[in-house]
Amino acid sequence: MGVDDWLADTRISYDTVAVSYADQLRDALAGLPYLRGALALFADLVRAAGGGPVADVGCGPGHITAHLHGLGVEAFGVDLSPAMIDVARADHPHLRFEVGSMTDLDLPDASVAGLLAFWSLIHIPDDAIPTVLGHFRRALKPGGPLLVGFHVGDGSQLKTEGYGGHPMKVYVHRRRPERVSAWLRDAGFAVEAELLLDLDGSRPGAIIYARQPA
């Protein structure tokens, strides 16, 4: 499958489920204290590095972008799905959202003070990860923090239905934290911390804090 094929499948899938997806996630953070804590720490790291605009790449319906804004972060969202961006703009009209792909991230060099990819790398195939991380590093200011969240595990699974029973066609890639950290180091980031989540549950995850070298 070529790059255009999986990107198109991902965009169409999330256009299809955008409204149902937003309905399910709108208040999800209220019951996820560890994720709220991880985002609060990220906001502190952004401020400690001097502050400035922060890109939520793969923002979906914008609930994480809005949460960061509530923490005092100058956050804006980017997502591949135009329908997701429409929902984000409707739910959070005071914030900035734009359509874009992390595989060809349209942000100027050294233009953001922080960047997060919160469970948005999970549909990116392995061979495209170096390109994506290269864009992240290019867009981040020196010393800027990067936050990456993802499903932990091995292998990939094709998701054909989701979020209200709507049809989808996306691969969900699960990865080991040490592998993601290795990719980050190969891209030139300094890896600072790993947080493991729900290790005994059905959907284990991880969050990695990294930084663009000063």
C-alpha positions as CSV (number, residue, x, y, z in Angstrom):
1,M,0.0,0.0,0.0
2,G,1.4,3.4,-1.0
3,V,1.5,6.5,1.2
4,D,-1.4,8.1,-0.6
5,D,-3.5,4.9,-0.1
6,W,-3.2,4.7,3.7
7,L,-3.5,8.4,4.2
8,A,-6.7,8.5,2.1
9,D,-8.1,5.6,4.0
10,T,-7.3,7.3,7.4
11,R,-8.8,10.6,6.3
12,I,-12.0,9.0,4.9
13,S,-12.4,6.8,8.0
14,Y,-12.1,9.7,10.5
15,D,-14.3,11.9,8.3
16,T,-16.9,9.2,8.6
17,V,-16.8,8.8,12.4
18,A,-16.0,12.4,13.3
19,V,-19.2,13.3,15.1
20,S,-19.5,10.0,16.9
21,Y,-15.8,10.0,17.9
22,A,-16.2,13.5,19.3
23,D,-19.3,12.5,21.3
24,Q,-17.4,9.6,22.9
25,L,-14.2,11.6,23.7
26,R,-15.6,15.0,24.7
27,D,-15.6,14.4,28.4
28,A,-13.2,11.4,28.5
29,L,-10.3,13.2,30.3
30,A,-12.5,13.7,33.4
31,G,-12.0,10.0,34.1
32,L,-8.4,9.7,33.2
33,P,-6.3,11.3,36.0
34,Y,-2.9,10.0,34.7
35,L,-3.5,11.5,31.3
36,R,-4.5,14.8,32.9
37,G,-1.4,14.7,35.0
38,A,0.8,14.0,31.9
39,L,-0.7,17.0,30.1
40,A,-0.2,19.2,33.1
41,L,3.5,18.3,33.3
42,F,3.8,18.9,29.5
43,A,2.2,22.4,30.0
44,D,4.8,23.0,32.8
45,L,7.6,22.0,30.5
46,V,6.4,24.3,27.8
47,R,6.3,27.2,30.2
48,A,9.7,26.4,31.6
49,A,11.2,26.4,28.1
50,G,9.9,30.0,27.5
51,G,6.4,29.4,26.3
52,G,4.8,30.0,22.9
53,P,2.6,28.2,20.4
54,V,2.1,24.5,20.9
55,A,1.0,22.1,18.1
56,D,-1.4,19.3,18.9
57,V,-0.7,17.1,15.8
58,G,-3.5,14.7,15.1
59,C,-5.8,16.7,17.3
60,G,-9.1,15.0,16.3
61,P,-12.1,16.9,17.7
62,G,-9.8,19.2,19.7
63,H,-10.5,18.0,23.3
64,I,-6.8,17.8,24.1
65,T,-6.1,21.1,22.4
66,A,-8.8,22.7,24.5
67,H,-7.6,21.1,27.7
68,L,-4.1,22.5,27.1
69,H,-5.6,25.9,26.5
70,G,-7.3,25.6,29.9
71,L,-3.9,24.9,31.4
72,G,-2.6,28.2,30.0
73,V,-0.9,26.8,26.9
74,E,-1.2,28.6,23.6
75,A,-2.3,25.4,21.8
76,F,-3.6,24.9,18.3
77,G,-4.7,21.7,16.5
78,V,-3.8,20.0,13.2
79,D,-5.6,17.0,11.8
80,L,-5.7,15.0,8.6
81,S,-9.5,14.8,8.6
82,P,-11.5,17.9,7.5
83,A,-14.6,16.6,9.2
84,M,-12.7,16.4,12.5
85,I,-11.5,19.9,12.1
86,D,-15.0,21.1,11.5
87,V,-16.1,19.4,14.7
88,A,-13.1,20.9,16.6
89,R,-13.9,24.4,15.3
90,A,-17.6,24.0,16.3
91,D,-16.8,22.8,19.8
92,H,-14.0,25.2,20.4
93,P,-14.6,28.3,18.3
94,H,-12.0,30.4,20.2
95,L,-9.1,28.1,19.2
96,R,-7.2,27.6,16.0
97,F,-7.5,24.4,14.0
98,E,-6.3,23.5,10.6
99,V,-6.3,20.6,8.2
100,G,-2.8,19.0,7.7
101,S,-0.8,15.8,7.6
102,M,2.0,15.0,9.9
103,T,3.7,13.3,7.0
104,D,4.1,16.7,5.3
105,L,3.7,19.0,8.3
106,D,3.1,22.6,7.1
107,L,4.7,24.4,10.0
108,P,7.7,26.8,9.6
109,D,11.0,25.7,11.0
110,A,11.5,26.3,14.7
111,S,8.0,27.8,14.9
112,V,6.4,25.9,17.9
113,A,7.5,25.9,21.6
114,G,6.1,22.4,22.1
115,L,4.4,19.6,20.1
116,L,2.4,16.6,21.1
117,A,1.1,13.6,19.2
118,F,-1.4,12.1,21.6
119,W,-2.3,8.7,20.2
120,S,-2.0,10.0,16.7
121,L,1.0,8.1,15.6
122,I,-0.9,4.8,16.0
123,H,-2.0,4.9,12.3
124,I,1.4,5.8,10.9
125,P,3.3,2.8,9.4
126,D,6.8,2.1,10.6
127,D,8.5,3.2,7.4
128,A,6.8,6.7,7.7
129,I,7.8,7.3,11.3
130,P,11.2,8.8,10.5
131,T,9.7,11.3,8.1
132,V,7.0,12.3,10.7
133,L,9.6,12.7,13.5
134,G,11.8,14.7,11.2
135,H,9.0,17.2,10.7
136,F,8.4,17.3,14.4
137,R,12.0,18.1,15.1
138,R,12.2,20.7,12.3
139,A,9.1,22.5,13.6
140,L,10.1,22.6,17.2
141,K,12.2,25.5,18.7
142,P,15.5,24.6,20.3
143,G,14.7,23.3,23.8
144,G,11.1,22.6,23.0
145,P,9.4,19.6,24.6
146,L,7.7,16.8,22.6
147,L,5.0,14.5,24.1
148,V,4.1,11.3,22.3
149,G,1.3,8.9,23.5
150,F,0.6,5.5,21.9
151,H,-0.8,2.0,22.4
152,V,1.7,-0.5,23.8
153,G,2.0,-3.9,22.3
154,D,3.2,-5.8,19.2
155,G,1.9,-5.9,15.7
156,S,-0.9,-4.2,13.8
157,Q,-4.6,-4.7,13.4
158,L,-7.0,-3.6,10.7
159,K,-9.9,-1.6,12.2
160,T,-13.0,-1.9,10.0
161,E,-15.6,-0.5,12.4
162,G,-15.7,2.0,15.2
163,Y,-17.3,4.9,17.1
164,G,-20.9,4.2,16.7
165,G,-20.6,1.3,14.3
166,H,-19.4,3.3,11.3
167,P,-17.2,1.7,8.7
168,M,-13.5,2.4,9.0
169,K,-10.3,1.2,7.2
170,V,-7.3,2.0,9.3
171,Y,-4.5,0.0,10.7
172,V,-3.8,0.4,14.5
173,H,-0.1,-0.1,15.2
174,R,0.9,-1.1,18.7
175,R,4.5,-0.5,19.8
176,R,7.0,-1.1,22.6
177,P,8.2,2.1,24.4
178,E,11.8,1.2,23.9
179,R,11.2,1.1,20.1
180,V,9.5,4.5,20.0
181,S,12.3,5.9,22.2
182,A,14.9,4.5,19.8
183,W,13.1,6.2,16.9
184,L,13.0,9.5,18.8
185,R,16.8,9.3,19.5
186,D,17.5,8.4,15.9
187,A,15.5,11.6,14.9
188,G,17.8,13.7,17.1
189,F,15.6,14.1,20.2
190,A,16.7,13.7,23.8
191,V,14.4,11.2,25.5
192,E,13.7,12.4,29.1
193,A,11.0,10.2,30.6
194,E,8.6,7.3,29.9
195,L,5.2,6.8,31.6
196,L,3.5,3.4,31.3
197,L,-0.3,3.2,31.6
198,D,-2.9,0.5,32.3
199,L,-0.3,-2.2,32.3
200,D,-2.7,-4.8,33.6
201,G,-5.7,-3.6,31.6
202,S,-7.0,-4.3,28.2
203,R,-5.5,-1.2,26.5
204,P,-2.0,-0.6,27.8
205,G,-0.4,2.7,26.7
206,A,2.7,4.8,27.1
207,I,3.7,8.4,27.1
208,I,7.2,9.5,26.2
209,Y,8.6,13.0,27.0
210,A,11.4,14.1,24.7
211,R,13.0,17.4,23.8
212,Q,14.5,19.2,20.9
213,P,18.1,19.8,21.9
214,A,18.8,23.5,22.7
